[in-house]
Amino acid sequence: MYALDEHTVLRRYTRRNVPDEEVAIIQLVRANGFPTPEVISHTGPDLVLERVDGPTMRADLERDVSKLATHATTLAELHRRLHAIAAPPWLEPIGPGDAVLHLDLHPENVLMGTRGPQVIDWANARRGHWADDVAQTVVILAGALVPEPIAAAVPVFVEAFLARFERGEVRAHLDAAIARRTRDVNLTEEEKDAARRVTIS
């Protein structure tokens, strides 16, 4: 990501052009009132987006762990707002369900902007059941390899996040979320093993 000026940033894809579906889903969720930066333009591998000034939710937590419960609640609310949006028929499904799913909605993809939290990185967006998305976030968070003192705070954050959802429903979608995570070619074997150990009690 590169800052172009005080209003815009550039995201440049290295292996492909900007997918039309990614642009379309950003535009769709924005049209439904969901907080995400506006697409200014896209040409070839270049995606120009509205600039959001502020740290990621993760960086904000690392600076002040007292915000853990507040940020966990904010992340859960972002999920709820997103899943209330009906997915368009052209959005690729991952299973039954008609909600818009982000599938990478965790604190590093939430910018704490001056106008409130803004969700970024829609490359994995799909259609499916809301619990698919929540379970994916749990796997990403609980399976993350992070240093102390952050590592000790992760289970607390996950529990606070999960408390906002029907736990049994999320648990039923956990195995599929782990399978998706471990198919990610960008993960190390250690990270994949960590994902396989994630459970929901």
C-alpha positions in Angstrom: 0.0 0.0 0.0 1.4 3.4 -1.0 0.1 6.8 0.0 -0.4 8.9 -3.2 -1.5 12.1 -1.5 -3.4 13.1 1.6 -6.7 11.7 0.2 -5.8 8.5 -1.7 -3.7 5.4 -1.4 -2.6 2.9 -4.0 -2.7 -0.9 -3.7 -0.7 -2.6 -6.4 -1.3 -6.3 -7.2 2.0 -8.1 -8.0 0.6 -11.2 -9.7 -2.7 -10.2 -11.4 -4.9 -7.3 -12.3 -7.4 -6.0 -9.8 -10.4 -8.4 -9.8 -13.6 -6.8 -11.0 -15.5 -8.8 -8.3 -13.4 -7.2 -5.6 -14.2 -3.7 -6.8 -17.9 -4.7 -7.2 -18.2 -6.0 -3.6 -16.5 -2.9 -2.1 -19.0 -0.8 -4.0 -21.9 -3.0 -3.0 -21.2 -3.0 0.8 -20.5 0.8 0.7 -23.9 1.3 -1.0 -25.4 -0.6 1.9 -23.8 1.6 4.5 -20.9 -0.6 5.5 -17.7 1.2 6.4 -14.9 0.6 3.9 -12.7 3.0 1.9 -14.2 4.2 -1.4 -12.7 2.9 -4.7 -11.4 5.9 -6.6 -10.2 4.1 -9.6 -8.7 0.8 -10.8 -6.6 0.1 -13.9 -4.7 -3.2 -14.5 -3.0 -4.1 -11.2 -3.5 -0.7 -9.6 -6.4 -0.1 -7.1 -6.7 3.5 -5.9 -8.7 3.8 -2.7 -9.8 6.6 -0.3 -7.1 7.2 2.3 -8.0 6.4 5.9 -5.7 7.9 8.5 -5.4 5.9 11.7 -3.8 2.7 13.1 -5.0 -0.8 12.5 -7.1 -2.2 15.3 -4.2 -4.6 16.1 -1.7 -1.7 16.4 -4.2 0.2 18.6 -4.5 -2.9 20.9 -0.8 -3.3 21.1 -0.5 0.3 22.3 -3.3 0.0 24.8 -4.5 -3.4 25.8 -7.3 -1.9 28.0 -9.2 -1.4 24.7 -9.5 -5.2 24.3 -13.1 -5.6 25.2 -14.2 -2.5 23.2 -12.3 -3.6 20.1 -13.7 -7.2 20.3 -17.2 -5.8 20.5 -16.4 -3.5 17.5 -15.1 -6.4 15.5 -18.2 -8.5 16.3 -20.5 -5.6 15.3 -18.7 -5.2 12.0 -19.3 -8.8 11.3 -23.0 -8.4 12.2 -23.4 -5.4 9.9 -21.7 -7.1 7.0 -23.7 -10.3 7.3 -26.9 -8.3 7.2 -26.1 -7.5 3.6 -27.6 -10.0 1.1 -24.9 -11.3 -1.2 -25.4 -10.8 -4.9 -25.7 -13.9 -7.1 -22.4 -13.3 -8.8 -20.4 -13.5 -5.6 -18.8 -17.0 -5.4 -20.3 -19.2 -2.6 -18.4 -21.3 -0.1 -21.5 -23.1 1.0 -25.2 -22.6 1.9 -26.2 -19.1 2.9 -26.7 -15.7 1.3 -24.7 -13.3 3.5 -21.7 -11.3 2.3 -18.6 -12.8 3.9 -15.3 -11.1 4.2 -13.3 -14.2 5.3 -10.3 -12.1 6.5 -12.0 -9.8 8.9 -9.6 -9.5 11.9 -7.9 -6.6 13.7 -5.1 -6.1 11.0 -7.8 -5.4 8.4 -9.7 -2.8 10.4 -8.4 0.7 10.3 -9.3 2.9 13.3 -10.0 6.1 11.3 -11.2 9.4 12.5 -14.7 8.7 11.1 -14.8 5.3 12.8 -13.5 1.8 12.0 -13.0 1.0 8.3 -12.7 -2.6 6.9 -10.1 -3.2 4.2 -8.8 -6.1 2.0 -11.8 -7.7 0.3 -9.9 -10.1 -1.9 -11.4 -13.2 -0.1 -15.0 -12.0 -0.1 -17.5 -14.8 -0.7 -21.2 -15.7 -0.2 -22.3 -18.1 2.6 -23.5 -18.5 6.2 -22.6 -15.8 8.7 -20.9 -18.4 11.0 -18.4 -19.2 8.2 -17.0 -15.7 8.5 -17.0 -15.6 12.3 -15.3 -19.1 12.5 -12.7 -17.9 10.0 -11.9 -14.9 12.2 -11.6 -17.2 15.2 -9.1 -19.5 13.3 -7.0 -16.5 12.1 -6.9 -15.0 15.6 -6.5 -18.1 17.8 -4.0 -19.7 15.3 -1.8 -16.6 15.0 1.8 -17.0 16.0 2.4 -13.7 17.9 5.0 -12.8 20.6 4.2 -12.0 24.2 2.6 -10.0 25.7 0.2 -10.0 22.7 -0.1 -13.8 22.7 -1.5 -13.8 26.2 -4.2 -11.3 25.2 -5.3 -13.2 22.1 -7.5 -15.9 23.9 -9.2 -13.1 25.9 -9.9 -11.2 22.8 -11.3 -14.3 21.0 -13.6 -15.1 23.9 -14.9 -11.5 24.1 -15.5 -11.6 20.3 -17.2 -15.0 20.4 -19.5 -13.9 23.2 -21.4 -11.8 20.7 -22.5 -14.9 18.6 -24.3 -18.2 19.1 -21.3 -20.3 20.0 -22.6 -23.7 18.8 -23.4 -22.3 15.4 -19.8 -21.0 15.0 -18.4 -24.3 16.3 -20.3 -26.2 13.6 -18.4 -24.1 10.9 -15.0 -24.4 12.6 -13.7 -27.4 10.7 -14.4 -25.8 7.3 -12.7 -22.6 8.4 -9.6 -24.6 9.5 -9.6 -26.4 6.1 -9.7 -23.0 4.2 -7.0 -21.6 6.4 -4.6 -24.5 5.9 -5.0 -24.4 2.1 -3.5 -20.9 2.1 -0.2 -21.2 0.2 1.2 -18.1 2.0 1.2 -19.8 5.4 4.1 -21.6 6.8 3.7 -25.2 8.1 4.0 -23.9 11.6 1.1 -21.5 11.0 -1.0 -24.3 9.4 -0.3 -26.5 12.4 -1.4 -23.7 14.7 -4.6 -23.3 12.8 -5.4 -27.1 13.1 -5.1 -26.8 16.9 -7.9 -24.2 17.1 -10.9 -25.3 19.1 -14.1 -23.7 20.4 -15.2 -25.1 23.8 
